[in-house]
Amino acid sequence: MRPGLGLGLAALFLIVACGSQPPAPPPGGGPALWRIEGKGIDGWLFGTIHVLPDNVQWRTAPIGDAVARADRLVLESAEIQDQARTLALFEKMGRSPGLPPLETRVPGKDKAALNEIANKGGTSSQALSGYESWAAAMLLSAAAQQALHVSQDNGVEPALIAAFKDAGKPIGGLETVERQFRAFDTLPEAAQQRLLADTVHEAKDMRTLYDRILKAWIRGDVATLAREDQLSEEPDPVVERAVLVERNRDWVKAVEALDGHPFIAVGAGHLAGKGNLIELLEARGYKVTRVQ
């Protein structure tokens, strides 16, 4: 599981870095979009990337048509519109008293890199030590974002929210922000520390990693996005099950409560690889057809 595609390290704390020339959709193609039909639904399923650089032209004609025809927007969580509440919940769930120093929660070989990433982002391992390991991983990713000077305001979700608000259409979610954070908060400490170490490793070469992800996403190359999970280090199955697979299973139940013409937008990582949302929906009798 790579951050930026699924919840990863949470939408508020993720970046996508790329070269000076943002990629564009290929002629006749673009980010992956599916039609979903059945059980009272005739809508769309769109794989997003949570944060983008400036000037990425991802809104193709099929996406625009689907947005225009949809009667509502369904995000992973509608509560991401309330950033203050989301951050307050993160602070409440992510802090605990009496935690060991953050440096002791990563392998010895990673301590220098952890401190370097934190310092470049304007923080320190000492400042992050009051957070549980999963939350510290999110904030460390945020520190890496600061060091690269990349805005968080260019993601797919803010653009979709603005479009549906302008059209006077309702916006809902498949889960709550608390459920998102709980997927991390309930991980065993060993899995949280593995996530923290993985964050350190990925932050060291974040620009290259996200350049690959962004180029695959803008082409709708779901196979490459799925393979990204297998590059570099092997993903922790405990984290993958909690953050992707189990949440996907919960989302199927939420989709089954929908009707009409929803435009469902979730991180592209949830639509690729083992236990992805599309496979689970098809197993429940929905017809899911790739349209872009």
Salt bridges, closest charged atoms under 4 A:
ASP42 OD1 - ARG35 NE 2.70
ASP65 OD2 - ARG69 NH1 3.31
ASP71 OD1 - ARG72 NE 3.16
GLU76 OE2 - HIS50 NE2 3.53
GLU76 OE1 - ARG247 NH2 3.34
GLU79 OE1 - ARG85 NH1 3.53
GLU91 OE1 - ARG95 NE 2.86
ASP110 OD1 - LYS109 NZ 3.64
ASP110 OD2 - HIS201 NE2 2.86
GLU116 OE2 - LYS120 NZ 3.10
GLU157 OE2 - HIS50 ND1 2.89
GLU175 OE2 - ARG247 NH2 2.46
ASP198 OD1 - ARG194 NE 3.45
GLU202 OE2 - ARG2 NH1 2.11
ASP211 OD2 - LYS215 NZ 3.24
ASP221 OD2 - ARG219 NH2 3.10
GLU228 OE2 - ARG212 NE 2.88
GLU233 OE2 - HIS201 ND1 2.33
GLU246 OE2 - ARG241 NE 3.94
ASP250 OD2 - ARG179 NH2 2.97
GLU256 OE2 - LYS39 NZ 3.05
GLU256 OE2 - ARG284 NE 2.95
ASP259 OD1 - ARG72 NH2 3.23
